[in-house]
Amino acid sequence: MIRTALVATGAVLASAVLGPLGTTVPAHAGPTIPVNCALEGEDGLVLAWDDTTYVVEGVCGTVRVTADDAVVTMPTATHLVVTGERNRVTAKSQGEVVVTGADSRLDVTSAESLLVSGPRSTVSSTGLVEQVRVTTTGVSVAADRVHDVVLRGSGNVLTARRGFTTKVVGDANTVTHRRLDRLRVRGDDNTVEVTRTRPRMRVTGTGNAITVPRRR
């Protein structure tokens, strides 16, 4: 095992521990730890220390946030995986985003795909999230545009200005679009509102409240 003292800024010191599966970046006590993705190993760059603020720099492949209560600011990455709990991540455009830890908040510019299985997590994007999959409870997803959405959990909230296909398989979810092309609802007690366009719809289940513009 190789230990490298990498970054020192005033009283802030970061150490990188290189292992066979990846690079784990722990943090010494301090407000901000700069970390470069050049340290990435086979399993990616792993941010593992709790209650730490990380500033990630460089060209990133896979970034894994395994810590709890961490604050992460990062550039574009091919894969962003958040397994810890109560983390706050601010990121530029991402490839695949996976959130399995509970109670985390992510703000991304855009993403090719988003999978959320961590309950009570929040994901927001000012741009396009091409594919969204939610399989848990109490999640909030907000984006400017979404292409393909499947909500399988319950008690989730999805808000997007523009959508193409949204499928609601779970129960008691709330979905709001300004414009949507296709809507499928198979669960119960869901609330869906589309304010500007009338989508092609297929609705089954019971107790669903669907609000769309009248036919012209």
N, C-alpha and C positions, 0 to 999 in steps of 0.2 A: 504494500500500500504506500502511495506517495502522498506526502502532505506538502502543500504549497501555500505559503502566505502570499496572497495575490493582491489585495487591494487595501490600501491604508489612506484614509482621508481624515486628517485631524485625529480624533479619538476613535474613528470607525475602522474596524479591521475585519476583513472577510477571509475565510480559509476555505480551500477547495480540497475535497477528499475524493480521489479518483479510484473507482472500483471496477470490477469486471463487467458490471451490467450498466453502469452509467456514472454520472458525476453528481455527487451529493454536495450541495453548497450549504453548510451550516453558517450561523452568524454569531459573532461575538456581540455582547450587549452594545447597542448603539442605535440611533434613530434610523439610519439609512445605509443599506449595504449594496454597492454597485456590483453586479455580476455580469460577466460576458459569456455569451453563448459559445464562444470558442472553447469553453471548458466541457462542452457537451460530450457525453460518452455514448455507448451503444444503446442505453436505455433513456437517453435524453439528459436534459439538465433538470436535476431534482432539487426543489426548494423545500427543505425539510424541517427548518427550525421554527418553532411556534413564536407568536408575538413579535414578528420581525417584519421590517419593511425592506423589500427588495426592489432595486431598480435594475431591470434586465436590459442589456445592450447587445448589439451585434446581430448577426444573421442566425436565426434560430430554426432548428428542426423541430424537436419535441421538447416541450417544457412541462414538467410535472410539479404540481403544487401539492405536496403531501402534508405540509404543516397545517396547524390550526391557527386561526386568528392572525393570519399574515396579511400584509398589504403588498401587492405586486403591481408594478408598472412595467410594461414590456412592449417590444415591437412586434412585427409580424412573425408568426410561427406556422409551421406546417401542421403541428399537433399541439393543442393545449389541453392538458388533463388536470382537473382539480379533484383530488380525492379527500383532501382535508376539509374541515368544517369551519364555518364562520370566516371565510377568507374574502378579501376584496381585491378584485383584479381589474385593472384598466389596461386595455390592449388595443393595438391597431388591428388591421385586417388579419383574420386567421383562416387557416384551412379547416381542419376538424377541431371542434370544441366538445369536450366530454366533461360533464359535471356529475360526479357521484357522491361528493360530500354534501352534507346538509347545511342549510342556512348561509350559503355563500352568495356573493353579489359579483357579477361580471358586467363590465361595460366594454363592448368591442365595437370597432368601426364597422366591420362586416365579417361574415363567416360563410364558408361553403356548406358546412353542416354543423348542427347543434344537437347533442343528445344530453338530456337532463334526467338523471335518475336519483339525484339528491334532493330530498324533500325541502320545501320552503326556500328554495333558491330563487334568485332573481337574475335575469339576463336581459340586457338592453343593448340595442344597436341603432345607430343613426343611419345605417345603410341597409344593404341586402343580406338576409340570412336565407340561403337557398333552400336548405332542408332543415326542418325542425321535428324532433321526436321527444316527447315528454312521456315518461312512464311512471310517474310518482304523484305525490299530492302537494298542494299548496305552492306550486311554482308560478312565477310571473315571467312572461316573455313579452318584450316590447321591441318592435323593429319598424323601420320605415317600410320595408318590403319583405315578403316571404313568398317562396315558390311552392313548396310542398310541406304541409304540416300534418302531423298525426298526434293527437292528444289521447293517450291511453290511460292516464291517471284520473284523479278526481280532485275537485276544488282548485283547478288551475285557471290562470288568467292569461289570455293571449290577446295582444293588441297590435295591429299592423295597419298602416295606411292602405297598402296594396297587397292583395294576395291572389294566388292563382288557384290552388287546390287546398282546401282545409277539411280534414277528416276528424270528427270528434267521436272517439270510441268509448271514452270513459264517461263518468257521471258528474253532474253538478259543476261543470266547467263553464267559464264565461269567455266568449270570443267576440271581439269587435273589429270589424274592417270598415274602411271607407269604400273600397272597391274589392270585389271578389268574383272570380269566374265560376268556381265549382265548390259546392258545399255538400258534405256527407255527414250525417249525424246518426249514430247507432246506439248511443248511450241514453241514459235517462236524466231528466231534470237539468238539462243544459240550457244556457242562455246564449243566443247568438244574435248579433245585430250587424247588418250591413247597411250603410246609410246612403250610398250613392248609386250603386248598381244592383240589379237583381240577379243573383247567381243561379246557375243550374243546380237544382237541389234534389237530394234524396234523404228523407228524414224518417227514421223508425225510432222505436223506443217510446217511452211514455214521459209525460210531464215536461217536454222540451218547449221552450219559448223562442220562436224564431221570428225576428223582425227584419223585413226587407222592403224595399220600395214596391209600390203597386205596379202591376203590369200597365204598360202604356197602350 
